[in-house]
Amino acid sequence: MSVFLVPDDLAGERLDSVAARITGLTRSRVAALITEGLVSIGGQVAARASEKVVAGSLLEIDLSEPVRKPKVKAELADGLRIVYEDAELVVIDKPAGVAAHPSLGWDGPDVVSHLAAAGVAVSTSGAAERQGIVQRLDVGTSGLTVVAKSEHAYSVLKAAFRDHRVEKIYHALVQGHPDPSAGTIDAPIAHHPQISAWKFAVVAGGREAITHYETMEALAAVSLLRVQLETGRTHQIRVHMAAVRHPCVGDLLYGADPVLAQRLGLERQWLHAVKLGFEHPATGDWVEFESEPSADLLAALEILHETS
């Protein structure tokens, strides 16, 4: 067991960041140690990587046990469709219920394992279970995503996403009628300060997050929105719509009405990535891909049309 004292200048910082700076480990290694229950702060086993540390606290890290790593299972994911592939990249239409990559907290299907099973060769830097991933859709969000196959494509696409040079369009069914019917939500996002490591919130001092929306159709008590992301934070659309009191229909984590979700037969948020556009990393040409909302989302919308 290695023991460290948290210095005054790191007070209030995230645990994973502090531990990485003190020990020289990577943040991903620290996060894995936390997941394994091998990190304690102030005498308590750390619950999540995002918790804030207090100056003078004792940070204890057990490095005696090897950290388990998620493994690529090479298994096909039902409903996942490859819509485009070349030597540099592959564009995927992902169904709900499929994660971007394997993780210790996820036992279901994932994109990386599907590509391995389908014989798609991905060779980029980073951990094997995350190779090629430049954009992650939530498990419960369906639609288009891109995976880099080469190191060149990976670096170019990562930069494009970072610099907001990618067109990302979603359709979202939200509760109520946003006022104004079209607008921009500019509110920083960070891990929720109290509730869960898996939940996010609008938090002062969080990472910049900008969401543009416009109402496509207003029905009784719900609205179908076209949403364009300027930034790409985790759960961004879900967090921003909940923050303005119009959560995505079916999104129980962010306060949606469970009765409405049950009536519509939804087991996840009504959110689909309908369009993805970017400059091709090899040619520089602008390429675009489109996807129709999934069958469960269309069925829910049909129920609303019939009863409105």
C-alpha positions as a printed NumPy array, in Angstrom:
array([[  0.   ,   0.   ,   0.   ],
       [  1.386,   3.378,  -1.047],
       [  0.335,   6.379,   1.049],
       [  0.446,  10.018,  -0.024],
       [ -0.574,  13.323,   1.586],
       [ -2.794,  15.589,  -0.539],
       [ -1.029,  18.982,  -0.753],
       [ -2.834,  22.276,  -0.262],
       [ -2.545,  23.315,  -3.913],
       [ -4.57 ,  20.283,  -5.062],
       [ -7.508,  20.805,  -2.692],
       [-10.867,  20.613,  -4.446],
       [ -9.499,  18.817,  -7.505],
       [-10.841,  15.504,  -8.837],
       [ -9.49 ,  12.398,  -7.157],
       [ -8.286,  10.774, -10.392],
       [ -6.44 ,  13.937, -11.429],
       [ -4.816,  14.363,  -8.016],
       [ -3.766,  10.714,  -7.781],
       [ -2.289,  10.839, -11.279],
       [ -0.26 ,  13.96 , -10.497],
       [  1.022,  12.628,  -7.19 ],
       [  1.892,   9.118,  -8.361],
       [  2.803,   9.63 , -12.005],
       [  0.197,   7.058, -13.07 ],
       [ -2.125,   7.793, -15.969],
       [ -5.669,   8.914, -15.152],
       [ -7.043,   5.837, -16.891],
       [ -4.883,   3.612, -14.665],
       [ -6.064,   5.499, -11.579],
       [ -9.692,   5.171, -12.714],
       [ -9.216,   1.415, -13.095],
       [ -7.732,   1.209,  -9.594],
       [-10.73 ,   3.126,  -8.207],
       [-13.128,   0.77 ,  -9.978],
       [-11.315,  -2.158,  -8.357],
       [-11.692,  -0.583,  -4.89 ],
       [ -7.935,  -0.175,  -4.546],
       [ -7.946,   3.559,  -3.767],
       [ -8.9  ,   5.156,  -0.436],
       [ -9.081,   8.818,   0.511],
       [ -9.337,   9.966,   4.1  ],
       [ -9.664,   6.386,   5.281],
       [-12.657,   5.608,   3.027],
       [-12.632,   3.509,  -0.137],
       [-13.108,   5.914,  -3.041],
       [-16.55 ,   5.641,  -4.652],
       [-15.812,   7.473,  -7.888],
       [-13.013,   9.147,  -9.781],
       [-14.751,  12.526,  -9.827],
       [-15.002,  13.07 ,  -6.081],
       [-13.168,  16.124,  -4.779],
       [-10.205,  15.794,  -2.42 ],
       [ -9.427,  17.741,   0.743],
       [ -5.982,  19.145,   1.552],
       [ -4.145,  17.06 ,   4.111],
       [ -6.138,  13.901,   3.385],
       [ -4.288,  10.618,   3.179],
       [ -4.449,   9.051,  -0.271],
       [ -3.877,   5.291,  -0.157],
       [ -3.339,   3.264,  -3.332],
       [ -2.864,  -0.492,  -3.417],
       [ -0.553,  -1.321,  -6.319],
       [  0.074,  -4.913,  -5.259],
       [ -2.775,  -6.376,  -7.323],
       [ -2.824,  -6.213, -11.115],
       [ -5.688,  -4.154, -12.468],
       [ -8.28 ,  -6.079, -14.466],
       [ -8.783,  -4.742, -17.948],
       [-11.899,  -4.991, -20.071],
       [-11.521,  -7.403, -22.964],
       [-12.666,  -7.267, -26.552],
       [-15.076, -10.198, -26.911],
       [-15.263, -10.376, -30.723],
       [-19.048, -10.762, -30.672],
       [-21.561,  -9.372, -33.138],
       [-24.135,  -6.914, -31.793],
       [-27.695,  -7.509, -32.968],
       [-29.006,  -4.648, -35.072],
       [-25.666,  -2.888, -35.544],
       [-25.21 ,  -1.898, -39.186],
       [-22.078,  -0.77 , -41.026],
       [-23.218,   1.937, -43.44 ],
       [-19.814,   2.86 , -44.873],
       [-16.272,   1.504, -44.751],
       [-12.965,   2.273, -46.431],
       [ -9.28 ,   1.943, -45.54 ],
       [ -9.442,   4.858, -43.071],
       [-12.723,   4.614, -41.237],
       [-16.032,   2.882, -40.691],
       [-19.395,   4.581, -40.111],
       [-21.866,   2.658, -37.98 ],
       [-25.599,   2.893, -37.345],
       [-25.721,   1.796, -33.705],
       [-28.872,   0.443, -32.047],
       [-29.76 ,   1.212, -28.447],
       [-28.343,  -1.261, -25.949],
       [-24.862,  -1.271, -27.501],
       [-21.928,   0.501, -25.834],
       [-19.064,   2.142, -27.71 ],
       [-16.42 ,  -0.143, -26.213],
       [-15.944,  -2.797, -23.496],
       [-15.629,  -1.618, -19.896],
       [-15.497,  -3.238, -16.475],
       [-19.002,  -2.006, -15.712],
       [-20.621,  -3.237, -18.942],
       [-21.309,  -6.861, -19.903],
       [-23.458,  -6.191, -22.962],
       [-22.573,  -5.819, -26.655],
       [-20.266,  -3.058, -27.864],
       [-19.048,  -1.51 , -31.11 ],
       [-15.378,  -2.516, -30.773],
       [-16.23 ,  -6.178, -30.153],
       [-18.664,  -6.163, -33.093],
       [-16.009,  -4.806, -35.452],
       [-13.541,  -7.436, -34.258],
       [-16.085, -10.188, -34.922],
       [-16.911,  -8.706, -38.33 ],
       [-13.247,  -8.779, -39.363],
       [-12.855,  -4.994, -39.506],
       [ -9.162,  -4.245, -38.898],
       [ -8.646,  -1.297, -36.535],
       [ -5.105,  -0.234, -35.718],
       [ -4.781,   2.941, -33.672],
       [ -3.023,   4.036, -30.51 ],
       [ -4.522,   3.631, -27.061],
       [ -5.921,   0.729, -25.094],
       [ -6.986,  -2.248, -27.232],
       [-10.577,  -2.099, -25.996],
       [-10.944,   1.539, -27.132],
       [ -8.976,   1.551, -30.377],
       [-10.53 ,   3.645, -33.092],
       [-13.181,   5.255, -30.895],
       [-13.334,   8.977, -31.615],
       [-16.978,   9.528, -30.628],
       [-19.168,   7.721, -28.112],
       [-22.944,   7.482, -28.197],
       [-24.681,   6.591, -24.931],
       [-25.771,   2.975, -24.609],
       [-29.39 ,   4.134, -24.737],
       [-28.907,   6.443, -27.728],
       [-29.141,   5.066, -31.258],
       [-27.801,   6.36 , -34.543],
       [-24.626,   7.248, -36.386],
       [-21.079,   7.116, -35.087],
       [-17.652,   6.84 , -36.718],
       [-14.662,   4.649, -35.851],
       [-11.147,   5.319, -37.177],
       [ -9.288,   2.349, -38.655],
       [ -5.86 ,   3.975, -39.06 ],
       [ -3.714,   6.125, -36.79 ],
       [ -3.876,   8.971, -39.321],
       [ -7.669,   8.89 , -39.417],
       [ -7.806,   8.668, -35.632],
       [ -5.718,  11.792, -35.078],
       [ -7.499,  13.796, -37.791],
       [-11.001,  12.851, -36.626],
       [-10.178,  13.426, -32.948],
       [ -8.982,  16.928, -33.848],
       [-12.113,  17.569, -35.922],
       [-14.395,  16.598, -33.041],
       [-12.313,  18.618, -30.589],
       [-12.359,  21.712, -32.806],
       [-16.116,  21.483, -33.528],
       [-15.609,  20.795, -37.25 ],
       [-18.091,  17.921, -37.309],
       [-21.811,  18.185, -38.043],
       [-23.788,  16.162, -35.493],
       [-27.578,  16.254, -35.836],
       [-29.991,  14.444, -33.528],
       [-33.758,  14.114, -33.291],
       [-35.033,  14.265, -29.737],
       [-38.555,  13.912, -28.416],
       [-38.854,  16.02 , -25.28 ],
       [-41.546,  16.642, -22.728],
       [-43.427,  19.915, -23.033],
       [-42.899,  22.742, -25.502],
       [-39.613,  24.659, -25.298],
       [-40.018,  28.426, -25.197],
       [-38.598,  29.793, -27.411],
       [-39.323,  27.031, -29.898],
       [-35.789,  27.361, -31.275],
       [-32.686,  28.493, -29.5  ],
       [-29.282,  27.728, -28.026],
       [-28.418,  26.294, -24.63 ],
       [-24.954,  27.395, -23.517],
       [-24.318,  25.848, -20.102],
       [-21.219,  24.056, -18.734],
       [-21.479,  20.36 , -17.878],
       [-19.665,  18.266, -15.268],
       [-20.244,  15.155, -13.189],
       [-23.227,  15.608, -10.887],
       [-21.788,  16.891,  -7.583],
       [-23.935,  14.687,  -5.309],
       [-25.864,  11.928,  -6.995],
       [-23.857,   9.543,  -9.164],
       [-20.647,   9.06 , -11.077],
       [-22.853,   8.093, -14.038],
       [-24.96 ,  11.251, -13.986],
       [-24.026,  14.698, -15.236],
       [-25.417,  18.161, -14.61 ],
       [-25.074,  21.818, -15.513],
       [-22.363,  22.908, -13.095],
       [-20.588,  26.254, -12.832],
       [-16.99 ,  25.725, -13.816],
       [-17.793,  22.599, -15.833],
       [-16.717,  21.989, -19.414],
       [-18.138,  24.241, -22.118],
       [-21.264,  22.746, -23.689],
       [-23.357,  24.331, -26.455],
       [-26.549,  22.825, -27.889],
       [-28.677,  24.306, -30.688],
       [-32.275,  23.152, -31.089],
       [-35.381,  23.874, -33.114],
       [-38.881,  22.468, -32.87 ],
       [-39.861,  20.277, -35.789],
       [-43.287,  19.284, -34.497],
       [-45.336,  20.169, -31.432],
       [-47.772,  17.533, -30.157],
       [-49.876,  17.38 , -27.025],
       [-47.435,  17.719, -24.125],
       [-44.334,  16.794, -26.194],
       [-42.142,  18.285, -28.918],
       [-39.966,  16.693, -31.582],
       [-36.72 ,  18.637, -31.845],
       [-33.876,  18.851, -34.31 ],
       [-30.761,  19.227, -32.197],
       [-27.297,  20.196, -33.36 ],
       [-24.316,  19.811, -31.057],
       [-21.56 ,  22.392, -31.187],
       [-19.646,  20.56 , -28.465],
       [-19.737,  16.879, -27.539],
       [-19.965,  16.375, -23.779],
       [-21.186,  13.153, -22.194],
       [-25.012,  13.121, -22.021],
       [-25.007,  16.697, -23.388],
       [-28.455,  16.752, -25.019],
       [-30.01 ,  14.853, -22.114],
       [-28.472,  17.168, -19.505],
       [-29.284,  20.393, -21.358],
       [-32.896,  19.473, -22.084],
       [-33.414,  18.396, -18.472],
       [-31.843,  21.663, -17.309],
       [-34.502,  23.674, -19.175],
       [-37.209,  21.337, -17.81 ],
       [-37.833,  19.506, -21.061],
       [-36.172,  16.102, -20.54 ],
       [-36.056,  13.616, -23.377],
       [-39.116,  11.389, -23.258],
       [-38.172,   8.094, -21.606],
       [-35.017,   9.477, -19.973],
       [-35.727,   8.428, -16.393],
       [-32.179,   9.253, -15.232],
       [-32.815,  12.907, -16.016],
       [-36.332,  13.276, -14.693],
       [-38.629,  12.136, -17.518],
       [-42.148,  10.935, -16.66 ],
       [-42.056,   7.119, -16.205],
       [-45.804,   6.838, -16.833],
       [-45.459,   8.46 , -20.253],
       [-42.494,   6.227, -21.099],
       [-44.49 ,   3.128, -20.173],
       [-47.491,   4.253, -22.225],
       [-45.242,   4.719, -25.257],
       [-43.421,   1.421, -24.738],
       [-40.065,   3.15 , -24.322],
       [-37.258,   1.541, -22.345],
       [-34.734,   4.308, -23.071],
       [-34.563,   7.985, -24.   ],
       [-36.128,   9.1  , -27.286],
       [-32.885,  10.279, -28.887],
       [-31.356,   9.318, -32.239],
       [-28.252,  10.562, -34.088],
       [-29.772,  11.143, -37.541],
       [-26.898,  12.837, -39.364],
       [-23.11 ,  12.839, -39.181],
       [-20.859,  14.927, -41.417],
       [-17.096,  15.545, -41.461],
       [-14.091,  16.032, -43.72 ],
       [-12.719,  12.675, -44.814],
       [ -9.274,  12.319, -43.174],
       [ -7.665,  11.   , -46.376],
       [ -9.275,  13.092, -49.131],
       [-10.414,  16.23 , -47.306],
       [-13.813,  15.886, -49.006],
       [-16.897,  16.582, -46.922],
       [-18.9  ,  13.381, -46.372],
       [-22.349,  13.003, -44.82 ],
       [-24.374,  10.064, -43.561],
       [-28.008,   9.869, -42.459],
       [-30.084,   7.426, -40.422],
       [-33.791,   7.026, -39.769],
       [-34.902,   6.828, -36.11 ],
       [-35.153,   3.31 , -34.737],
       [-38.371,   1.269, -34.804],
       [-39.075,   1.712, -31.071],
       [-38.821,   5.497, -31.401],
       [-41.057,   5.605, -34.466],
       [-43.622,   3.389, -32.718],
       [-43.72 ,   5.762, -29.753],
       [-44.154,   8.729, -32.068],
       [-46.989,   6.978, -33.879],
       [-48.834,   6.451, -30.582],
       [-48.541,  10.174, -29.892],
       [-49.823,  11.057, -33.347],
       [-52.834,   8.769, -32.907],
       [-53.739,  10.259, -29.525],
       [-53.034,  13.942, -30.211]])
